[in-house]
Amino acid sequence: MIGRVKDWAKRHWPRLRLRTILFATLFLVAALPGFGAVFLRVYGNTLVRQTEAELVAQGAALSATAAALWPAAPPGRVAHHEVTVDDNPYVQAPASGIDLSTTPIRAERPAVAVGARPSSDAVAVAARLSPIMEATRSTTLASIILLDRNGSIMAGSSAVGSYAALPEVAAAFAGRATTVLRRNGAYRATYRFEWLSRAAAIRVHYARPIIVGDRVVGVLLLSRSARALFRGLYEDRGKIALGIAAIFGLLVVLSGVISRGVTRPIEQLGAATRAVASGRGRVPDPPPTAAIEIQGLYADFAVMAAAIDRRSRYLRDFAHAVSHEFKTPLAGIRGAVELLQDHPDMAAEDRRRFLANADADARRLALLVTRLLDLARADMAEPGEERTDATQVIMRVAAAWRTTGFSIEIICLDVLPVVTVPATTLEAVLGTLLENSRQAGARSVTIQLSSTDTHFEVRVSDDGPGVPLADRERLFEPFFTTKRDAGGTGLGLAISRSLIEVQKGTLSLLDSEITTFLIRIPLVR
């Protein structure tokens, strides 16, 4: 099952850039602490609002009970703010509730002030309502105090006096149910990290008017500490554990994405590179889950490995050919020297003949060294920015060869092209091709010039016997020549091809009945 899921993911994996993977990872990791802090603040605010909702529910029930127990048409304050809450047209609940971030936290509730004499109707209601308030308090653990129309304490507290000066009580006398937050002077930290929550040392106070008819006859003052943050965390530990598991799962997924997109492909590429360096392996295909840049790196390494392998084979073959080409003239020179040393009384004619052979072999070695240096320079040359009028160069080379009795016909263009190949390079390559035609026995050469949108083409054809089919594939190999007896080194065409390829051109032998070489060099744009 897991294998099938992995195969499906590999087939549908999107091509992501490395910067995208890193940005997403760093953004999410950086946001995790912020998410945690926001969660604690939101959760603490939720606990406070939950406490307020509980006090509102208790106050609504108790105020409705008190209004039912209150004598009919008593004297009291008229409720001026008419809204509909809980089917009571005179009670206004908080419009948006409290918020720890915006609601001010007031000082601890002050001491009881001296109040007026309690009203008789409130005394009668307090006697009947006290058992209900006590039963509610024992269950909800909230402080519930009954005040008469003057703010005097009637039930719920052992203190004697009035709370009429409190802002929430004054708002309740006006018919508005009000919630305020006050500091809790009796608070003592129970948990070590309770300082993380603003709700730890505050108490929610809720004042609700008791309305009979259209008059406020009393106020219920309820208060309670919000549920402790860490106690709430403990009670909601299942949901929180699920959230933590989701976060860790997300981190695992991100780690897998980084591993698939960056880490593992780089490790595989490093192992493949070491294998290629030791000559025992090759660069594998890039993983489909790798980042785009790393896939490009795989392709670049594969091209580099192929070039290194091709160059190493070329160097091995080249070293073998050099040793073979140098061995013959060196053997001839050494043999001549040994004969001259062993026969000091050799005839003058024989001495001259052996010395002439040694001199010819020495000249061949000197020519080989010169051509090898030319080949090395051609392989190591850099493409230049020089601009050349190709037609004028070709005309000049043809004129020089015509003086030797060689027939050259040029089929020219109407527009003279300008190419990016240096004039010396073009002269050297064209001179090599004409020299090869002369050595092959040709008497006339035709140079045909043509042009495409991007390249200038030169076709060099002669009337010689042509190149045998068996020799066509090896014609550009170093040291391959069929005119060794005539002084050929087999390096001319190899050097010419290297010179042209350095300038981003090509030199090839066309498949035709007559010997035709094609030179393609870039035009100046």
Secondary structure as UniProt FT lines:
FT   HELIX           2..11
FT   HELIX           18..69
FT   STRAND          77..78
FT   TURN            86..87
FT   TURN            89..90
FT   TURN            100..102
FT   STRAND          105..106
FT   HELIX           120..140
FT   STRAND          143..148
FT   TURN            149..150
FT   STRAND          152..155
FT   TURN            164..165
FT   HELIX           167..173
FT   TURN            174..175
FT   STRAND          178..183
FT   TURN            185..186
FT   TURN            192..193
FT   HELIX           194..196
FT   TURN            198..201
FT   STRAND          202..212
FT   TURN            213..214
FT   STRAND          215..225
FT   HELIX           229..235
FT   HELIX           237..258
FT   HELIX           259..263
FT   HELIX           264..277
FT   TURN            278..279
FT   TURN            288..289
FT   HELIX           292..342
FT   TURN            344..345
FT   HELIX           348..380
FT   STRAND          388..389
FT   HELIX           390..402
FT   TURN            403..405
FT   STRAND          407..411
FT   STRAND          418..419
FT   HELIX           423..439
FT   TURN            440..441
FT   STRAND          444..451
FT   STRAND          455..462
FT   HELIX           469..472
FT   TURN            473..476
FT   TURN            478..479
FT   HELIX           484..486
FT   HELIX           492..502
FT   TURN            503..504
FT   STRAND          506..509
FT   STRAND          516..523
//
